[in-house]
Amino acid sequence: MERITVGIGGFSSEVGKTTLMCELLRACPGWEAIKLTRGHYRSCGKSAHTCCVSHLLSDEPVIVSGRKQTDVPGKDTGRYWAAGASNVHWVIVTDRQVERGIKLALERVQAPGVFIEGNSFLKFVDVDFAVMVARAGGGKVKPSARRALASTSALYLFDDAGDVATPARERFQQWRETSADGALMDGLPVYTSAELPQLIACVRALRAPVIA
């Protein structure tokens, strides 16, 4: 089945990826959502009790789908359901399982479109549109995000600084001019929270690929 695929990545954790994804789900009724979580099996330096998914890892990718198993209050997957997702798939993998895990999850999608939250899957899947979420102040860019920028279609600035004198776009540009990663974003369109309707319009204008 051909479908529209939209990736939602982020510079780092807690930059607003899930918030944006929920906004897009509300704007695209009937779409599904995929959450990709990479874990480390006895290699991250944490015990199984402190690593949030180590106990779920297996020799094969773990994919959990449906409301009964993924609609958990307070979790990202639960927020997807609250935002109107028609189905939610949680993919739990090791680094070596990312490709197989995301492809297996996509095989389960029945909707005309799906949003995928994560960075690392972009190495293995050609999406129709990819948004990279960053704070208006920039900040650290983790390696998976740096690699994903090569496949990114647009940047979205999440501004949680409140009412400040300097606009989000200007603060981000100031960060880019002093960051070694700034050049990686050359040519990418930038959307702020005030321009979310325009970003939504770009997503709604996408069409599923036609196979000749």
KEDO-740862 format. One line per field, with one value per residue (C-alpha): residue number from 1; x, y, z. Coordinates in Angstrom, 1 decimal. Each point is the difference from the previous one (the first is absolute). Layout:
num	c(NUM/...);
u	c(X/...);
v	c(Y/...);
w	c(Z/...);
END
This chain:
num	c(1/2/3/4/5/6/7/8/9/10/11/12/13/14/15/16/17/18/19/20/21/22/23/24/25/26/27/28/29/30/31/32/33/34/35/36/37/38/39/40/41/42/43/44/45/46/47/48/49/50/51/52/53/54/55/56/57/58/59/60/61/62/63/64/65/66/67/68/69/70/71/72/73/74/75/76/77/78/79/80/81/82/83/84/85/86/87/88/89/90/91/92/93/94/95/96/97/98/99/100/101/102/103/104/105/106/107/108/109/110/111/112/113/114/115/116/117/118/119/120/121/122/123/124/125/126/127/128/129/130/131/132/133/134/135/136/137/138/139/140/141/142/143/144/145/146/147/148/149/150/151/152/153/154/155/156/157/158/159/160/161/162/163/164/165/166/167/168/169/170/171/172/173/174/175/176/177/178/179/180/181/182/183/184/185/186/187/188/189/190/191/192/193/194/195/196/197/198/199/200/201/202/203/204/205/206/207/208/209/210/211/212);
u	c(0.0/1.3/-0.3/1.4/2.8/1.1/2.9/0.3/3.5/1.7/3.3/-0.1/-2.4/-2.8/0.1/-3.7/-0.2/-3.0/-1.8/0.4/-0.9/-3.3/-0.8/0.5/-2.1/-2.9/0.4/0.0/-3.0/0.3/3.8/2.0/3.1/3.3/2.3/3.5/1.9/3.6/1.2/3.3/0.3/2.5/2.2/-1.2/1.6/-3.4/-1.6/-3.2/-1.9/1.1/0.0/-3.6/-0.2/2.9/-2.4/-2.1/2.8/0.1/2.0/-2.5/-1.6/-3.0/-3.0/-3.1/-3.1/-3.6/-1.8/0.0/3.8/1.1/-2.6/1.8/-0.7/3.1/2.0/0.7/-2.1/-2.9/0.3/-0.2/-3.4/-1.3/1.0/-2.1/2.3/-2.0/2.7/3.3/3.0/2.9/3.2/2.7/3.3/3.8/2.1/0.4/-3.7/-1.1/-0.4/-1.9/-2.1/-1.2/-0.7/-2.1/-1.9/-0.8/-1.4/-2.7/-1.1/-3.4/-0.7/0.7/2.8/2.3/2.1/3.2/1.8/3.8/3.3/1.8/-2.6/0.6/3.2/-2.2/-3.3/-0.7/-2.7/-2.1/0.7/2.2/-0.1/2.9/-1.1/2.4/-0.3/0.1/3.3/1.5/2.1/1.8/-0.7/0.3/1.8/-3.3/-1.5/3.1/-0.2/-3.8/0.5/1.1/-3.6/-1.8/-2.6/-0.6/0.9/-2.5/0.9/-1.5/0.0/-0.6/1.9/-3.2/-0.4/3.5/1.2/1.8/-2.2/0.5/1.3/2.5/1.3/0.4/1.9/2.4/0.6/0.7/2.6/2.0/-0.6/2.2/-3.2/-1.6/1.0/-1.8/-3.3/0.8/-2.9/-2.6/-3.2/-0.6/-3.4/-0.8/-3.0/-1.8/0.5/-1.3/-3.1/2.4/1.9/-3.3/-0.9/3.2/-0.8/-3.6/1.2/2.1/-1.1/0.8/2.6/-1.3/1.6/0.4);
v	c(0.0/3.4/2.7/3.4/-0.2/3.0/-0.1/2.1/0.2/2.2/1.5/-1.8/-1.3/2.3/2.5/-0.3/-2.9/-1.6/3.3/0.7/-3.5/0.3/3.3/-1.7/-2.9/2.3/1.7/-3.3/-2.1/-3.7/-0.1/-2.5/0.5/-1.9/0.6/-1.4/-0.6/-1.2/-1.9/-1.6/-3.5/-0.1/2.5/3.4/-0.1/0.0/-2.9/-1.6/1.8/3.4/-0.4/0.6/-2.6/-2.4/-2.6/0.2/-0.6/-3.3/-1.8/1.5/3.4/0.4/1.7/0.7/1.3/0.9/2.0/-2.8/-0.2/3.6/2.4/0.7/3.3/2.1/-1.9/1.4/-2.8/1.0/3.6/-1.2/-1.7/3.1/2.1/-2.2/-2.7/-2.8/-2.5/0.2/-2.3/0.0/-1.4/-1.0/-0.9/-0.2/2.0/-3.0/-0.5/3.4/-0.8/-3.2/1.5/3.0/-1.9/-2.6/2.8/1.7/-3.3/0.3/3.5/0.0/3.8/2.3/1.7/-0.6/2.1/-1.6/1.5/-0.6/0.8/-3.2/-1.6/2.6/-1.8/-2.9/1.5/2.6/2.1/2.5/2.8/0.3/2.7/0.6/1.6/2.3/2.5/3.6/0.4/-2.9/-2.1/-3.3/-2.1/-3.7/-2.2/-1.7/3.4/1.2/-2.9/0.4/3.6/-1.3/-1.4/3.0/2.0/2.8/1.3/0.7/2.3/-0.9/3.1/-0.6/3.1/2.0/3.6/1.1/3.1/-1.9/-2.0/-3.8/0.2/2.6/-1.9/-3.1/1.9/1.4/-3.5/-1.3/2.7/-1.2/-3.7/-2.5/-1.7/3.1/-0.7/-3.4/2.0/2.1/0.3/-1.6/1.9/1.0/0.1/1.5/-0.9/3.1/-1.6/-3.5/0.4/0.4/-3.1/-1.9/1.2/-1.5/-3.4/0.1/0.7/-3.2/-2.7/-3.7/-1.2/-1.5/-3.3/-0.2);
w	c(0.0/-0.9/2.6/0.9/2.5/2.1/2.4/3.2/1.3/2.6/0.8/3.4/2.6/1.3/-2.8/-0.9/-2.5/1.6/0.4/-3.7/-1.0/2.0/-1.7/-3.4/1.0/1.0/-3.4/-1.9/1.3/-0.7/-0.2/2.0/2.2/0.6/3.0/-0.4/3.1/-0.1/3.1/1.1/1.2/2.8/-1.8/1.1/3.4/1.7/1.8/-1.4/2.8/-1.1/-3.8/-1.0/-2.8/0.6/1.4/-3.2/-2.4/-1.9/-2.7/-2.4/-0.2/2.4/-1.5/2.2/-1.8/0.9/2.6/2.6/0.1/-0.8/1.4/3.2/1.8/0.3/-2.7/-3.5/-1.5/2.2/-1.1/-3.6/0.7/1.7/-3.0/-2.3/-1.4/-1.6/1.2/1.8/-0.3/2.4/-1.4/2.6/-1.5/0.4/-2.3/-2.3/-0.2/-1.1/-3.7/0.4/2.8/-1.8/-3.2/1.9/1.7/-3.3/-1.3/2.7/-1.0/-1.7/0.0/-2.9/2.0/3.0/2.2/1.3/3.0/0.1/-1.8/-0.7/-2.3/-2.6/-1.0/-1.2/-1.1/-2.7/1.4/-1.9/2.5/3.0/2.7/2.4/3.3/1.8/2.9/-1.1/1.8/-1.9/2.4/-0.3/-3.1/0.7/-2.6/-1.2/-0.7/-1.8/-2.3/-0.5/-1.1/-3.4/-0.5/1.7/-1.9/2.5/3.5/2.7/2.9/3.3/2.1/3.7/1.2/0.5/-0.9/-0.9/-1.9/-2.7/-2.4/-0.3/-3.6/0.9/3.0/-2.1/-2.6/2.6/1.2/-3.5/-0.6/2.9/-0.2/-1.8/-1.1/-1.4/-3.6/0.0/-0.1/-3.0/-2.4/2.4/0.5/3.6/1.7/3.4/2.1/-1.5/-3.4/1.0/-2.4/-2.9/1.0/0.4/-3.5/-1.4/1.5/-1.1/-3.6/-0.1/-2.3/0.3/-2.6/-3.2/-1.0/-3.8);
END
